[in-house]
Amino acid sequence: MGVLRKIVGRDIGASAWSILAFGVYMIVVGSIYCYDPNIILVSSGFDATHEIWIRLLGMVLCIFGCYYVVFAVTETRIFFWMSIFGRLSVPFFNAGFVMAGLVPAAFMLLAVNDVIGAVWTAAAMWWENRNKRNTDQPLPATSAANMS
């Protein structure tokens, strides 16, 4: 928290922390998929693979994770709302893949972290709105200069 305050120049709200945590999670998982996807696949009950596609997914997760981190530290609340809807859609997509017979039922477990993250963000945003935390303020003008 102290390190983040030095980087950003201010404290961030609870909803931003939830987005930051999810972004870091995405970077970690994406990095594992890039380096050795079978660590996650085999431990989750899937067959090992040497296809490039799972590594490309890892790359995309890392890139999106970086977006989450940037949107968290800048408290871009419209992104927070959109991420809630996006993450809550994951179990529906996964269920469709399972019902189509494309993946085993265990694939549904991959949606758990998305749902937990979305609920955390939604609850934090509700709490902030209830307590009238004004997080829509722009970054101080000096913050951008301190980044270079």
Buried (B, 14 or more C-beta within 10 A) or exposed (E): EEEBEEEBBEEBBBBBBBBBBBBBBBBEBBBBBBEBBBEBBEEEEBEEEEEEEBBEBBEBBBEBBBBBBBBBBBBBBEBBBEBBEEBBEBBEEBBEBBEEEEBEEEBBEBBEBBEEBBBBBBEBBEEBEEEEBEBEEEBEEEBEEEEE
